[in-house]
Amino acid sequence: MAITRLVKMDKIKVVYILNHAPNYRDVFLRELGKYVDLTVVSFSGAPIKLKDPDQRTGYKFIELKQKMIFGISYQVKEFTTLTGDYDVLIIGFDTHRPLRFLNLLRNKRVIFAGLIYGRNQRSFMTKIVRKSILSHAEGVLVYSEFVKERLSQEISKPIISFNNTSFNMNDIQPLPFNFKEGELNLIWVGRYKKIKKIESLIELARKYPNINLRLIGPSLEENILLNEADRNISIFPEVYESDLIEHFKWSDAVFSPGHIGLFVMNVARYGRPIFIDSKTRHAPEVQLAKDAGQIFLDFEDKCEVDNLIKRCLTDREYLVKQGARFANVMKGKYTVEYMAQQFLKAIEGKWDN
């Protein structure tokens, strides 16, 4: 889908409050700041090990101090900071931060944005609270089409999916493959968490000595213990753009036996195919993999995994085509430019377009 030309709206003052605005979100905020007078309000990402930008340009930024009791925020500035001279309030939806919802009482245009459905947002009572809050807003911006479809069953307000990502159109640069006969190079990038089931990848590499596995990211070395025999498994600390490209050049594919989120975008932008566990509940970003026809399989089904590995080793063209399709779909509607376009539709009140 082609990105339409965006019209700059200097007179529209927008304030956007969200939990955190780390470096990967900064790309989008700068893009949105080209078209509106944007003020961003958030907490530092440092306490939860998110890296904040070294410098923020293209928008105004107000950092709040975190104040939580039993998991509920009581930072009054989540309300008072938004009482300035703004035309549109975009509020990150989080039921653990009720004070920001007081802005619904003001005579302002209020739009909610975010994940909407967290891991602990599925109870009947939570559903009632969510429906009640969202019904008082002008509309809702959500991470993916899947979230949009689900939320549309609960509320009658207009909903726009912005297809959450952190990459510009120019960032999507599929890399050539460098296959080695009889070998399969797998890469995994991210922070260590149990739900990501990295141990399953290690077991796979131990079972198949012709699989070479690279695990890249912070906290991996502290949580993963390798044996001397694990010569086909390597762990790397967190890497940045140029080094990450080299790792993807080396790779043939990505296997994800556990939870996956924004990493999907990195895989697609470099034109590598991804194989995702079908039984795991993933982050909304997995929608890109679904739209691009990537393969979902049960990683606990040994026969299914064996067949996949055999195909990856013998049908290299299959990997090339899957990777190319992944990158092409991302270019269509999973870019920062597309995200800004969707936000601007809501800001302009063009919910039906």
N, C-alpha and C positions, 0 to 999 in steps of 0.2 A: 504494500500500500504506500503510495507516494505521500510525502510530507507536504502539506499545503503551506503556502507562505504565511507567516505569522505577522500580524499587525501590531506595532508597538503601541502600548496604551499608557502613556506617561501619567495621565491624570488619575488612574486607578491605583489607590493605595491598598496594598494587600499585606496582612500580617499572617504568618504561618507558624503555628506552635506545634512542635513535635517533640517526642521524647529525646531524641539525639540527632545531631546533624554531622556525622563523621565525614571523613575525606571522600568516601565513595558517594555520599549524598550531595556533597558540595558541587559536583559537576552539574547535577540537575538544577540546584538552586541558582547557580550562576546563569544557566540557560533561561530559567524563568525570569530572573532579574533583568534580562534584556528587554522584556516587554511590559513589565509592571514595576511600580515603585514598591519593592519587596522588603519586608522586615521579617527576619526569621528569629524565633524564640525557642531555645532548647537548653537542655542540660549538657554538661560535659560528658564526653564518651569515655574518658579516662577510667572512672571507677569500674566500668564493665569491659575494660580493655579494648575500647574502640579508639582508633586514631583520629583525632580532630585535625582539620586542615592547619597547616602552618600559617596561612594567611587567608582571610576571607575577602573576596572582592566581588563586586557586582550586586551586592545586597547589603542591607544593614543587619547587624547581628546583636542579639541580646542573650547573654548566657545567664541562666538561673542556677541557684544553688539547690541541690537536692535535699528535700526534707520528707522522710517517709516514716510512718508508724504502722507496723504490722502489714507492710506491703501497700499501704495507701498513702498517697501524696497529700501533704497538708501545706504545700507551698502556695501561699495566698497570691503570689505574683503570677501564678498561672492564670489568674483572673485579672488582676489589676493591670498587668503589663499590656493586656489586649484592649484596654479602655481608651487608648489613644485615638488620634484622628485617622481612622482607617475606614475604607469603603467596604472591604470584604474581609471576613475572618475565616481562615482555613484552620480547622482544629483537628489535630491528630487524635483519633478516637482511641481512648484507653479508659476503661471503667475504673482503673486504679487511681485515676487522676480526676476526681469529680469536680474539683474547684474550677477547672477550665470550662465545665459545662454551664457555669453561671452566666457565661456570655450569651447564652440563648435568651436570657431575659432582657437583653438590650435590643434597641431598635437598629439592628445591623444585619447585613446579609451574612449568614453563617453556613459554611460548607464543611462537612466532616470528611476526613481523608485517612486512609490507613489500611492496616491488615484486617481490621474488624474482628476476625475470629482468631483469638489466641488459643493456646493449648488448654486454658482453664476457662474458656468462654462458651461452654456447651451445655451448661445446666439449664433447666427450665426457667429458673429465676433470672439467670443472666440474660436469657433470651427476652424476657419481659422488659428488663431494664434497658437492654440494647434497643429494642423496638421503640420504647418510650422516648429515649433520648434522640435517636435518629429521626423520628417522625417530626421533631420540632426544627429540623434544619431545612435549608433550601434543597439540598441534595447531597450525594455522597460520592467521593472519589475512592476507588478501590484498586487493589494491587493487580487483579487478574479477572478474566472473563468468568472463571469458575466461582470466584467470590461474588461477582455481580449476579450470576444466575442464582446462587444460594440466597443472597440477601434480598433479591427481588421477590422471594417467596415470603419474606417477613414484613417488608415495608412497601408503601406505594410511592415513595419519593423517587425522583429520577436518580439514576446511578450511572456513572461513567467509569470504565476500566482504563487505567493509565498504563498498564503493562510495566510493572516496576522493573527498572534496570539501572545501570550506572555508567553506561557507555554511549558515546556519541556515534553518529553514523560513520565517521572517519576511523573510529576505533575497530571497526569490523574488518579484519584483514586475514582471511583464511591463509594458512601456511601450507607449503608443500609437504608431502609425506616422504619419509626416508625409511622405507621398510627394510628390515633385515630378514633374510630367509630363515624360516623356522622359529622366529622370535616374535613376541608380542609385547610392546612397550606401553605400560599403563601409567597414568599420572593421576594424582589426587591432590587437591589444594584446599586448605582450610584449617580452621582451628579444631583442636581435639574435643570431641563430645561423644559420649556413649551412643547417642541416637544416630550418629553417623556410621557406626559399625565398621570402623577402620580395621578392626581385628579380622573381619571377614575377608578383606582384601589381602591381608598378610597370610592368612590360611590358604588362600587361593594361590598366592605366589609360592608358598612352600610346597603345595601339591604339584604345581606345574613349574619345573625349573626353567622352562623356556619363556616364562613370563618374567619381564623385568618391571619392577614397581618402584616408582618414586613418590614419596609422601612429602608434601611441602607445606609448611605453615608453623605458626607459633605454638608452643606447648606440646608439640608432638614428641620430641625427644624425652621430655619428662614423663610422658604417659605410656610410651611404647618401648617395650624391651625386646630387642632383637638378639638372635643367637649367632654364633660364629658361622653357622651353616647358611645363614640368610644373606648370601652374597649377591643375590638378585634383587634385594630390597635395600633402598637407600632413603634416608630421612634428611631433609633439608630444612633450615630455618625459614622464616618468612622472607620472601623475595619480592622484588618490585619489577616494574615493567620490563626492562631490557632482559633481566635474568629470567623472568617468567616466560618470555617469548622463547628463549632458548630451551626451556624445559618442554614447552609445547611442540617445538620443532622436533624434539627427540621422540615425542609420544606418538602412538598410533590410535589410541582410543581412551575413553574414560569409563570406568565401571563404578557405579554408585550403589552399594548394597544397603545403604542406610539413608537417613534424611539428607535432603539436598535443598539448597536455596539459591542465592545469587551466583554461586559457582557455575550454575547452568549457563549464565551469560558469558562467562569467560570461555567456557568450552565452545560455545557457538561462535563467538567472535573470531576464534582461531580455526574454525572449520574442522573440529574434531567430532566424531560421533560419540554419543553417550548412551550407556545402557543402565537403566534405572530400576531399582527394586519396585515391584508392583504392589507390594503389601504395606509399604511404609507410607505414612501420612507426611507429605512433603510441604514445603513452603509454596506460596502462590507462584513463584517464578518458574516452577516446573511446567506451567502452562505452555511456555515456549517450546519445551521438548515435545509436548503432546501435539502442538500445532505443527511441528516440523517432522512428525512421524518417526520420532526416535523410539527405540525399543524399550518396553517395560516388561520385565520378567521377574519370576520368583527366584531370588538368589539363594533360597534355601532348598530349591529343587536342583539337586546335583546333576541330574541328567540334562536339565535345561541349560545349566551353566556350562556343562561339558560340550554340548552342541554349539553353544555360542562361541566358546573359545576355539573350537575346531573351525568354525566358519571364519572367524577373524584371522586365523592363521592361513587359511587356504583361499579365501575370496577377498583379496585386497581391494578390488574395485567396489565391493560392497561398502567398505569403510569410507572410501573416497566419496562415493555418492551420498552416503548418509551425512557426512561432515559438510558437504557442499549445500545440501538441503537445509541443514541446521543454520548455517550462516545466512543463507538467502532469506529465510523466514524472519530471522532477527533483523535484517536490514529493513524489512517491510514495516514492522510495527513494534519493535522492541528496542527503541533507541531513546536517548535523552530528549532528542528533538520531538519525538512522538509523545513522550510524557508531557513536555511543556505544552504541546498542542492540546492535549486532553485537559490539562489544568486550565488553560486559557478558555476553552469552551465553557467550563463551569464558571469561571470568573466573569465571563461575558453573559452568563445566563443562557447559553445556547445548548441546553441539555438534550434537545431532540436531534441535533445535527450529528 
